Amino acid sequence: MAQVIIKFGDDISTDTIYPGRFMATVLPTETPAFAFADYKEFNKQLNDKKFPQGSIIIAGNNFGCGSSREQAVSCLKGHELVIVAKSYARIFLQNAVNLGLQALTAPDIEATEGDELVVADNRIVNKTTGKSFTVIPLSGSRQAVMNAGGLISYTRERLVRK
């Protein structure tokens, strides 16, 4: 079970997730410090490690729209957050798969900050409200990359097997 730590609406851009003024910082070990930098209190809580790994961000449609900046994913991956959105911008979702960020698509999700969620078998159960929601699964190849922890890990595993 994981807790929802923040809820966003539709069209949350990569500039909201990882503001462009930090683009000079690209190392995955450094980008997490700037996750949601313009949400000062939330950013501070993330950096102070107030939330356990696996904590959930809820979002509406088109999460990660805007630029293709990979840092928007790496900063979230650095905190080991789970994103549950109604839909994602195409490039953001592919970046999430490539970096191994757990990004779940649940078009009918209903949850708010503080709710406790359980994810299992392509379903999300909101333990706070008792409601259950379908998760749209990734394609087999995308899921394989995600299960490996991202594209680099997946490629290493494949090379070792040869």
C-alpha positions in Angstrom: 0.0 0.0 0.0 1.3 3.5 -0.9 0.0 6.9 -0.1 -0.9 9.7 -2.5 1.5 12.6 -1.7 0.1 15.2 -4.2 -2.6 15.5 -6.8 -2.3 17.4 -10.0 -4.8 18.2 -12.7 -4.5 18.0 -16.5 -1.6 19.2 -18.7 1.3 19.1 -16.2 4.2 20.1 -18.3 7.8 18.9 -18.1 8.7 22.5 -17.2 6.5 22.2 -14.1 8.1 18.8 -13.2 11.7 20.0 -14.0 12.0 23.7 -14.7 14.0 24.7 -17.7 16.3 26.9 -15.7 17.9 23.8 -14.3 18.7 22.2 -17.7 22.4 22.6 -17.1 22.0 19.9 -14.5 21.5 16.6 -16.3 23.1 13.9 -14.2 20.4 11.5 -12.8 22.1 11.8 -9.4 21.6 15.6 -9.4 18.2 16.1 -11.1 16.0 14.9 -8.2 16.9 18.1 -6.2 14.9 20.1 -8.7 11.7 18.0 -9.0 8.8 20.4 -8.9 11.2 23.2 -7.8 8.4 25.9 -8.2 6.3 24.0 -5.7 8.6 25.0 -2.9 7.0 23.1 0.0 6.6 19.9 -2.0 10.1 20.2 -3.4 11.5 20.6 0.1 9.5 17.6 1.4 10.9 15.5 -1.5 14.5 16.6 -0.8 14.1 16.0 2.9 12.9 12.5 2.1 9.6 13.0 3.9 8.0 10.4 1.6 8.9 6.7 1.3 9.9 5.2 -2.0 6.8 4.1 -3.9 4.8 7.1 -2.8 2.2 8.1 -5.5 1.6 11.3 -7.5 -1.9 11.4 -9.0 -2.4 13.4 -12.2 -5.1 14.0 -14.8 -4.7 13.9 -18.6 -1.5 14.6 -20.6 1.0 14.4 -17.7 4.5 15.3 -18.9 3.4 17.4 -21.9 5.7 20.0 -23.4 9.3 19.4 -24.1 11.0 16.0 -24.4 13.4 16.7 -21.6 14.4 13.4 -20.0 15.3 15.2 -16.7 11.5 15.4 -16.0 11.5 11.7 -15.7 15.0 11.2 -14.1 14.1 13.7 -11.3 11.0 11.6 -10.4 12.9 8.3 -10.7 15.5 9.7 -8.3 12.9 9.9 -5.6 11.5 6.4 -6.7 8.0 7.9 -7.0 5.1 6.2 -8.8 3.0 8.3 -11.2 -0.6 7.4 -11.7 -2.2 9.5 -14.4 -5.3 9.4 -16.6 -3.0 9.8 -19.6 0.6 10.8 -20.5 2.3 12.8 -23.2 3.8 10.2 -25.6 7.4 11.2 -25.2 7.2 11.4 -21.4 5.8 7.9 -21.2 8.5 6.6 -23.4 11.1 8.3 -21.3 9.5 6.8 -18.2 9.8 3.3 -19.7 13.4 4.0 -20.8 14.4 5.1 -17.3 12.3 2.6 -15.4 10.0 5.1 -13.7 6.8 3.4 -12.8 4.1 5.3 -14.7 0.6 3.8 -14.6 -2.2 4.8 -16.8 -5.6 4.7 -15.1 -8.1 6.8 -17.1 -10.8 6.7 -14.4 -8.6 7.1 -11.3 -10.2 8.9 -8.4 -7.8 9.7 -5.6 -6.7 12.7 -3.5 -3.7 13.5 -1.3 -3.5 11.2 1.6 -5.5 8.3 0.0 -4.0 4.9 0.4 -3.7 2.9 -2.9 -2.9 -0.7 -3.7 -1.6 -1.6 -7.2 -2.0 -5.2 -8.3 -2.9 -7.1 -11.4 -3.7 -4.1 -13.6 -5.9 -2.6 -11.0 -5.6 0.1 -8.5 -7.7 -0.1 -5.3 -8.2 3.1 -3.4 -8.4 1.7 0.2 -9.6 5.1 1.5 -12.7 5.1 -0.7 -13.1 1.5 -1.5 -13.2 2.1 -5.3 -11.2 0.1 -7.8 -9.8 1.3 -11.2 -8.4 -0.4 -14.2 -4.8 0.2 -15.2 -4.1 0.1 -19.0 -1.1 -2.2 -19.3 2.0 -1.3 -21.2 2.8 -3.3 -24.4 4.8 -6.4 -23.8 8.1 -4.9 -25.0 7.6 -1.7 -22.9 6.8 -3.8 -19.9 9.9 -5.9 -20.3 12.0 -2.7 -20.4 10.2 -1.4 -17.3 10.6 -4.7 -15.5 14.3 -4.6 -16.1 14.6 -1.2 -14.6 14.9 0.8 -17.8 16.5 0.5 -21.2 20.1 0.4 -20.1 19.4 -2.5 -17.7 17.3 -4.2 -20.2 20.0 -4.0 -22.9 22.7 -5.2 -20.4 20.5 -8.2 -19.6 20.0 -9.0 -23.2 23.7 -8.8 -24.0 24.7 -11.0 -21.1 22.2 -13.7 -22.3 23.8 -13.8 -25.8 
